[in-house]
Amino acid sequence: MKIGVSELTDRVQTGRAIYYCATFYNDLGSLLDLSLKDFFNTVKKMPYIEDQIDSEVVARPKYLLDQEKFPALDCKKKSVLIGAWLNAHNMPWRLVAISEKPNKNIQHVFPQALINNEWLSVDPTYPEYSLFMPKPQATAAEELPR
């Protein structure tokens, strides 16, 4: 795996890369001083775009925050940022991959944080999402391994 950007080919590899990149939470700098709600809203405001190549791409937070390298982020990249903030604040978290399609093809990944013994979604992918917003009925879902 490259330290900066890695091209990934499957969900397990992608999930492990997201968890790994999120260990570089010091890349967030002063953003670590924000509350979870404020950090969530900051990431949510970052423009969204799907990966434009056939493989998955994730990176360390310092690269993701560089708008010249990444002018817009997909769900995986936003998950790295949220995961990094959660790591920095010693909050347990996991990645969930879901499908909302009848064919059950997984098309989305997002983090959940363990708060008061409950797994709550922290998915800043789209502007209409809110912190801890429950997910709609998924046709398929799986937790991605570390």
C-alpha positions as CSV (number, residue, x, y, z in Angstrom):
1,M,0.0,0.0,0.0
2,K,1.2,3.5,-0.8
3,I,1.4,5.9,2.1
4,G,-0.6,8.5,0.1
5,V,-3.2,7.1,-2.3
6,S,-4.0,3.5,-2.8
7,E,-6.1,1.8,-5.5
8,L,-8.2,-1.0,-4.0
9,T,-10.0,-3.9,-5.6
10,D,-12.5,-5.4,-3.1
11,R,-14.5,-4.4,0.0
12,V,-12.3,-6.1,2.6
13,Q,-9.2,-4.5,1.2
14,T,-11.0,-1.1,1.0
15,G,-12.3,-1.4,4.5
16,R,-8.9,-2.2,5.9
17,A,-7.4,0.7,4.0
18,I,-10.0,3.1,5.4
19,Y,-9.3,1.9,9.0
20,Y,-5.5,2.2,8.4
21,C,-5.7,5.7,6.9
22,A,-7.9,6.8,9.8
23,T,-5.0,6.1,12.2
24,F,-3.4,9.2,10.9
25,Y,-5.7,11.4,12.9
26,N,-3.0,14.0,13.6
27,D,-3.4,15.0,10.0
28,L,-6.6,16.7,11.0
29,G,-4.7,19.4,13.0
30,S,-7.0,22.0,14.5
31,L,-10.1,20.2,13.2
32,L,-9.6,17.8,16.1
33,D,-10.8,20.6,18.4
34,L,-14.2,20.6,16.8
35,S,-17.1,18.7,18.5
36,L,-18.3,15.6,16.7
37,K,-21.4,17.5,15.5
38,D,-19.3,20.4,14.1
39,F,-16.7,18.0,12.5
40,F,-19.5,16.0,11.0
41,N,-21.0,19.1,9.5
42,T,-17.6,20.3,8.2
43,V,-17.1,16.9,6.4
44,K,-20.7,16.9,5.1
45,K,-20.2,20.3,3.4
46,M,-17.2,18.9,1.4
47,P,-18.4,18.3,-2.2
48,Y,-19.3,14.7,-3.0
49,I,-18.2,12.8,-6.1
50,E,-18.0,9.1,-7.0
51,D,-14.6,7.6,-7.8
52,Q,-14.0,8.2,-11.5
53,I,-11.9,5.0,-12.0
54,D,-12.7,1.3,-11.9
55,S,-11.0,0.7,-8.5
56,E,-11.6,2.2,-5.1
57,V,-9.3,5.0,-3.8
58,V,-8.7,6.1,-0.2
59,A,-6.0,8.3,1.3
60,R,-4.7,9.7,4.6
61,P,-6.6,12.7,5.9
62,K,-3.8,15.2,5.0
63,Y,-4.3,14.3,1.3
64,L,-8.1,14.3,1.5
65,L,-8.1,17.8,3.0
66,D,-5.9,19.1,0.1
67,Q,-8.5,20.5,-2.3
68,E,-6.0,20.5,-5.2
69,K,-5.6,16.7,-4.8
70,F,-9.2,16.0,-3.8
71,P,-11.7,18.8,-4.8
72,A,-14.5,16.4,-3.9
73,L,-14.8,13.2,-1.8
74,D,-16.8,10.0,-2.0
75,C,-18.3,8.0,0.9
76,K,-15.0,6.1,1.5
77,K,-12.9,9.3,1.7
78,K,-15.4,11.0,4.0
79,S,-15.4,7.8,6.2
80,V,-11.6,8.1,6.6
81,L,-12.0,11.6,7.9
82,I,-14.8,10.7,10.3
83,G,-12.9,7.6,11.4
84,A,-9.8,9.7,12.1
85,W,-11.7,12.1,14.3
86,L,-13.3,9.2,16.2
87,N,-9.9,7.5,16.6
88,A,-8.4,10.8,18.0
89,H,-11.2,11.0,20.6
90,N,-10.9,7.3,21.5
91,M,-14.5,6.5,20.3
92,P,-15.1,3.0,19.1
93,W,-16.3,2.8,15.5
94,R,-16.9,0.5,12.7
95,L,-17.5,0.6,8.9
96,V,-20.8,-0.7,7.4
97,A,-21.2,-1.4,3.7
98,I,-24.8,-1.5,2.4
99,S,-26.9,-1.8,-0.6
100,E,-30.3,-0.2,-1.1
101,K,-30.7,-1.8,-4.5
102,P,-32.9,-4.9,-5.3
103,N,-29.9,-6.7,-6.7
104,K,-28.1,-6.3,-3.3
105,N,-24.9,-5.0,-4.9
106,I,-23.0,-3.1,-2.1
107,Q,-22.6,0.6,-3.2
108,H,-22.1,2.6,0.0
109,V,-19.9,2.5,3.0
110,F,-20.2,4.7,6.2
111,P,-18.9,4.8,9.8
112,Q,-20.9,4.1,12.9
113,A,-19.8,5.2,16.4
114,L,-20.5,3.3,19.6
115,I,-22.3,5.8,21.8
116,N,-24.1,4.8,25.0
117,N,-23.9,1.1,23.9
118,E,-25.6,1.8,20.6
119,W,-24.1,1.9,17.1
120,L,-25.1,5.2,15.6
121,S,-24.5,6.2,11.9
122,V,-22.0,9.0,11.4
123,D,-22.5,9.3,7.6
124,P,-21.5,12.7,6.2
125,T,-21.7,11.6,2.5
126,Y,-24.6,13.7,1.3
127,P,-25.8,17.2,2.4
128,E,-29.2,16.0,3.4
129,Y,-27.8,13.5,5.9
130,S,-27.8,14.4,9.6
131,L,-25.7,13.1,12.5
132,F,-27.0,9.8,13.8
133,M,-29.6,9.6,11.1
134,P,-31.0,6.1,10.8
135,K,-30.3,4.3,7.5
136,P,-33.2,3.4,5.2
137,Q,-34.0,-0.3,4.8
138,A,-31.0,-1.9,3.2
139,T,-31.3,-4.9,1.0
140,A,-27.8,-6.0,2.1
141,A,-25.4,-4.9,4.8
142,E,-22.2,-6.1,6.3
143,E,-19.6,-4.8,8.8
144,L,-16.2,-4.4,7.2
145,P,-13.3,-6.1,9.0
146,R,-10.3,-4.2,10.4
